[in-house]
């Protein structure tokens, strides 16, 4: 591209004019040109400006290999010098007017500001290798922004200089008017020649359109031509040419059908509609808008009068108006009031027109121009024949004080549901259909449409879903970013654009708050934000900004704010949290985790667990991160113990406590013992008895070594409880007695009472009901003496279980009802729910199915509210058995399967066979013999492995009874008789199970009778064949 070549002055060639033409083929040409300019002038203020510019280009040249925007800066610097020298051609220092001197001095100041920024960049580039990777990344992006700022300063400086200089000169000397006309004519002729050579009018866009002062009526025509000349010189003698505004085709879209239909309905609702499509970046706003305007109903209404204005191509208000003009089909014009031409044309339009303003946030975000853009949009909205759609990042409707946006307003465009997300992925990568890991990958991406598209393209070229899932967990957002990509091909570019909008940039607390929120994948509670980030005093205003930019969004109940996974990944990578806010965040969650240590008898236990259940994802993330860091490991380990204690009461898992154990082995024996104690409790709850035994035994030894006898006693008690679950009654009794003895040695009566209570449970499990009752009664008496009201209620419930096992239902009902009242007085929903479950079992065995179902349903509701999935599943099993007795088979299946899923999820192996038995029973009742057999055989195997005392024996007997019936129906009479006799023998030990034993007897009799009949038929067949 050639620089503007000024016409020859009638006053003769200037000393500076010989360097007025140059070809910018590279940096060296620019340097050579400026060095000649520096040597060729003796005017001090000009020499100073040129010298500064030369220094700018030299620095830009040095860092050019690192930052591609340097070349653009070099070109603009050289162009600016040409404009300066052209304005001074043929003049000595004395002949230069004062207004031109001031203009050159202002330009020199601009050069100095640019030079200052470049020196900062140069310094950063030189020490790049000595800083960390994260800081180098931050420097890189900041350097890019500074370079763009430098280019903008020079671009506006040259526009200001040209306009001011030309207009002032014209006003001071009207005699130059004819000379300027000739100059314009010459430039236009050169322009016409260039236009013939360019391809479809694609030329460089020049932002700096100028405004001529109003009121100069006599010279208006001359000023118009001066404006055109200045514009041409700034753009290198190239005509203004805008990119094509042809409406793009509608892309294939999934899961947005209802949303698009809403948009269409709004567009058709009246003659003039204004529809904003808002939401975070990468959600498919443009795709939704294009699908709406290409809808057959919209085409029928508007025909060809559907226009597209790509707002991201506008970097100034004049250019935006020119884009609108081109979008609606107006011819080129030299008018200085282009928007009035647009309005006049639209008001004369004899049909309805719809305009799609795409990516409107780009023009809306230009600093200082929002009022002008709002007025343009409002004026368009006032034209009856004009409808428009805007697509815009964020949640805020632009110019809502001036524009009545069409109601009802559309909801924000957010992530896809799972089914359409999978459909969108498979459309691009058909080989991925049916991959079992695809849902997990999509959940990792939060079903964000742009992320889905980019990930699917990787799968399309051969990456498996498993490989992509692994790569995403390692690389995160970098996996979906292409070098040189734009907002549609790079997730990083899309997110960066959202971070660059002016409200975010102008709020000093926005990015620091975003960095804190990115550390909370489960979302941040609004009530806890002051505690989470105390150093960010302006968090409320910052949060409003982040919401407006759609960088965060509110949870459905409006109590927390969350961030999409790709945005969170980007922020963690490029905007890491500072040390101070990180410590504040950790301390807040350490205190929250410590609440998990609250006693089971504490009146606020359920409130604490409800609070912790909402923060599980965040606690996992923060504690695991802290355990891996170099500092505060002791605090992190303590937090782990509290958090894992809570988990053991709700949904036990060991990932966090196992990490803490590895750290504690190198730090603190006392903390290691506590970790092992907590670890052992979780393992035994998951029926991982061998590993639990090892962990608890090691904890006992370490507690004793550190003098913590009370903790050692608890571990012994826990081992005894675990051995009880395994029917290892003698070993269990021994461990509990040892624990009781140690509690008495250290004068811990409450510990001793807890051990006595467990001994009563051991006797119950052994079927020693009389001893169990006396032991529990003694325990209750000691609880009364100690004032342990919760212990008294627990003893009543345990006594109810013993009476229930004996079939003494009236006695069981009496003490269970008393226990329920006691729990209610203590405001213990957990104890109440357990008692309701016991009452439901009593009613069930008495044939009172409605009462049984109501009690189980209420228990499930309480357990679910407490986050206790295991006992909620127990309630479902009882509900399923009631429904089975009532013949409501279709209602049994979902409850049995939900219970099985819950047992599997929490790792409670003892509960799974209960759900399998229930499924087997309902299959059997419906005649699905093969399915019943499969479920019951698996249940029997699991019951055998679990070894659950008298209760497990009864459940195994139930399983054998059902299998016996199946064997009989299949003609396997010997197998049927064997398992039915096993079941009957077990039932005979419990008087309350006599009806079940009687049923086994009837089934055995039927099996024997049917077997005999088959044998008789076989004998008759043999006799007949011999006679024949």
Secondary structure, DSSP 4 states (H G I P E B T S, - for coil): -BPP-PPPPTT---TTGGGS--B-SSHHHHHHHHHHHHHT---HHHHHHHHHHHHHHHHHHHTTTT-THHHHHHHHHHHHHHHHHHHTTT--TTTS-HHHHHHHHHHHHHHHHHHHHHHHHHHHHHTGGGS-HHHHHHHHHHHHHHHHHHHHHHHHHHHHHHHHHHHHHHHH-GGGHHHHHHHHHHHHHHHHHHHHHSSTT----------PPTT--TTHHHHHHHHHHHHHHHTTS----PPP-PPPPPPP-SS-HHHHHHHHHHHTSSSS-EEEEEE-TTS-HHHHHHHHHTSHHHHHHHTT-EEEEEGGG--SHHHHHHHHHHHTTPPP---S-HHHHHHHHHHH--S-EEEEEETTHHHHTSTT-HHHHHHHHHHHHT-TTEEEEEEEEBSPPTTTTT--PPSSPPPPB-PPPHHHHHHHHHHH-GGGTT-TTHHHHHHHTTT-HHHHHHHHHHHHTT--HHHHHHHHHHHGGGGG--TT--TTT-HHHHHHHHHTSHHHHH-TTHHHHHHHHTT-TT-EEGGGHHHHTTT-TTHHHHHHHHHHTTSSEE-TTSSEEE--HHHHHHHHHHSPPPHHHHHHHHHHHHHHHHGGG--TT-TTHHHHHHHHHTTHHHHHHHHHHHHHSSS-HHHHHHHHHHHHHHHHHSS---HHHHHHHHHHTTT-HHHHHHHHHHHHHHHHHTT-HHHHHHHHHHHHHHHHHTT-HHHHHHHHHHHHHHHHHTT-HHHHHHHHHHHHHHHHHTT-HHHHHHHHHHHHHHHHHTT-HHHHHHHHHHHHHHHHHHT-HHHHHHHHHHHHHHHHHHT-HHHHHHHHHHHHHHHHHTT-HHHHHHHHHHHHHHHHHTT-HHHHHHHHHHHHHHHHHHT-HHHHHHHHHHHHHHHHHTT-HHHHHHHHHHHHHHHHHHT-HHHHHHHHHHHHHHHHHTT-HHHHHHHHHHHHHHHHHH--HHHHHHHHHHHHHHHHHHHHHTT-HHHHHHHHHHHHHHHTT-GGGHHHHHHHHHHHHHHHHHHHHHHHHHHHHHHHHHH-
